[in-house]
């Protein structure tokens, strides 16, 4: 009986130190890898995004809004105003937005408004020309910062000059060339984070359960049928196999997201 209990304790100890804890550490390494790769992919985007919203915020004052009676022009004006608010925040903070600044859904909503600036102008050029004026003098005297932010979006704007049609053009380019290539990255990352959070909870339960089973066997083995001790050992082994399966799924998902 004592030898059997000793063997069970040895197995549970091996499961704890060589199994559950090692899987937990491996998951931490995967998490570090995913976050590093996410920053590598998203930091260039958010640098361009921050300069874009700064550009909108500084460029907005060049527009002279006349009677915006059509729904298209009302939406266009509202979108410019909404995006310029983010630009004001970025200018005040002096820092780029990051992956922690917006959820995937929030970023989608903002970028759809960015695309809307191009769309409402492109589909209603006559309304745009009739209802939106452009202050050339203001652009000439105060456009230095706008041009600086514009160059921060992409080097291809280094020789651009401020015109009324520039904002819709830059907005369309930003949506297609900068946003769409990373459009699903944050959604995939948030999905992965849910799986990773579940794995952490699973690890906590399995490690705690393993320790608890060891204490129960050590303290009450004299009053416990040996079959119960073996059953607890089998349960811990099954949990280890399940945790290993979940870790493999998380690792596969991480590679898929960050490939």
N, C-alpha and C positions, 0 to 999 in steps of 0.2 A: 504493500500500500504506500509506504513512505517513498520507495523508489519510483513508483508510478507518479506520485505527486511531484517529486523532484524532476522527473522527465517532462511533465506538463509545464512546470514553471520555467524550465529551460527553453522549451519550445515557445512559450509566450514571450519570454525575454528576447529570444531571437527574432520573433515577429515584430516586436516593438522597436528594437534597435536596428535591425537589418532590413526591416520591411516598412512599417508605417512611417518612421521618422525619415528614412531615406527617400521615400516617395514624396513626403512633404517638402524636403529640401530640393528635390528635383523639380517639383512644381514651382518653387520660388525662383529657380534658375530659368525656367520657361517664361515665367511672368516678367522677369528682368529683360529677357531677350525680346519679348513681344513689345514691351514699353519702349525699349531702345529703338527697335525697328519702326515703331509707330512715330516716334519723334523724328527719325530720319526721313520718313515719308511726308509727314504733315507740317514740319517746321517751315520748309520752303513755301508751302501753300499759305500758311498763316502769315508769313512775312509779306507775300503778295497781297493777301486779303486785307491785312492791316493798312498797307499803303493804298489799296483801292478805296477803302472807306474814308481814309484821310483825304484822298483826292476828291471824293464826292463832297465831303464836308467843306473843303476849301473852294471847290469849283461851284458849289450851289449858289453862292452869292453873285456869280456872273450871269445867272439866269434871271430874266425878268418875266414873271408869270402874268399873262394877261387874263382874259376871261376864259377860265377852264370849265366850259359847260358840258363837254362830252365826258362820258364815263372813262374813256381812254386817258384823256389828259388829267382828269382828277386822280386816277390811279398812278399815272406817271409822276405827278407832283408829290403824291403821298409817299411813293416808293423812294424818291430822292430824299425826301425829308426823313423818312425812317432810317435809311442807310447812313445819312449824314450824322445821325445821333451817335452811331457806333464810331464814326470817324472822330467826333468830338471827344468821346471817351478815350480813344487811342491817343489822340494828340495830348490830352490832359495827363494821361498816365505815362506817356513816353515809352511805352513798351508794346511789343507785338502781342496780339491775341495768341492763345495757345489751345491745345487740344482739350484743356479743362475749362475753357471759356464758354463753350456751347455744347449742348447735346447734339446728336446727329440730326434729330428732327428740327431743332432750332437753326442749325447751320443750313439745312435744306430750305427752310422757309426764307432765310435771308438771301440765299443765292437764287432762289426763284424770283425774288423781288429784283435782284440785280439783272437777271435775264429779262424781267418785265420791262425794265428801262429801255432795253434795246427793242423788245417786241412792240411796245406801244408806239415807239417812234417809227419803227420800220413799217408797221401796218397802217399808220396814220400820219404819213409825212406831211400832208397838207395841213392837218390840224396842228401838228407840231410846229411847222413854220409860221402858222397864223397866230398861235397862242403862246409861243415861247420866244421871248426876245433874248438878245445876248448883249451884255454891256462890254463893248470892246475896250473902253477906257479902264474899267475896273480890272479886266483880264490883263491888260498891259501893265498896269501899275501894281497890282497885287497878286499876279499870277505866278510869282516865283516859287512859292511853296507848292502850288498845284502841280507845277512841272516837276518839282523835286519828288513829290509823292508818285507822280505818273511814271517817272523813271524807275522808282522802286518797285513798281508792279512788274515790269519787264524791260529789259534793255532795248527792245524793239521800239520803244517810245522815246528814245533819247533825242530824236530830232522832230518830235511832234510839236505843233503850236496849238494854243488854245482856241477852239472854235465851238460853235453851238452844237455841231454834230459829234464832237469828240466824246462826250460822256456816253451816249448810246453805243458808239462804236467800241469803246473800251469795255463797256459792260458786257456786250455780246462776246467779245474776245475773251474776257475773264471767265465767263460761264463755260464756254466751249473748251478753251485751251488750258485753263488752270483748275477749274472746279470739277468738270466732268471726269477727268482721269482719276480723281480721288473720291468721287461721289459716294461710293459704298464703303470706304475704309472705316469711317467712324461707326457706321451701322454694324459692320462685321466685328469691330473692336468691342462695341457694347454687348453684342451677342456673346463674344468670347468671355467678357468680364462676368456675365451671368453664370456661364459654365464654370469659370475659375472660382467664383464665389461659392458655388455649390460644392466644388471639390474641397475648398478650405473647410466648409462645414462638415463634410464627410470625413476629412482628416481629423478634425477635432473630435468627432464622435468615435471614430475607430481607435484613436490613441487613448482617449479617456476610457473607452470601454475595455481596451486591453489592460490598462493599469488597474481598473476596477475589478476585472475578472481575476487578475493576479492577486490582489489583496484579499478578495473573497476566498480564493482557494487556499492562500496562506493562513488566513485567520480561522476558517471554518472547515478545513479539509477533514478534521476528525469527525465532523457531524454530516459530512457530505458524501453521498454515494459516488464512487469513482466514475460511474457513467456520466454524472452531471459535470464533473471536471473535464472529462473527455469532450463532452458536448460543448462546453465553453471554449475549449481549445479549437474545436472544429469551426465554431462560429467565427472566432478571430481569424482563422485561416481563410474562411470564405470571404470575410470582409477585406482581407488583404488582396485577394484575387479580384474582387470587385473594384477596389480602389486602384489597382494596377490597370484594370480595363478603362476606368474613367480617366486616368492620367494619359493613357495612350490616345484616347479620343481628344483630350485637350491639346496634346502635342500635335496631333494631326491637324486639328482646327487652326492652331497657331501657325503652322507651316502654310496652310491654305490661305490664311488671311495675309500673311507677310511675304508671300512668294513674289 
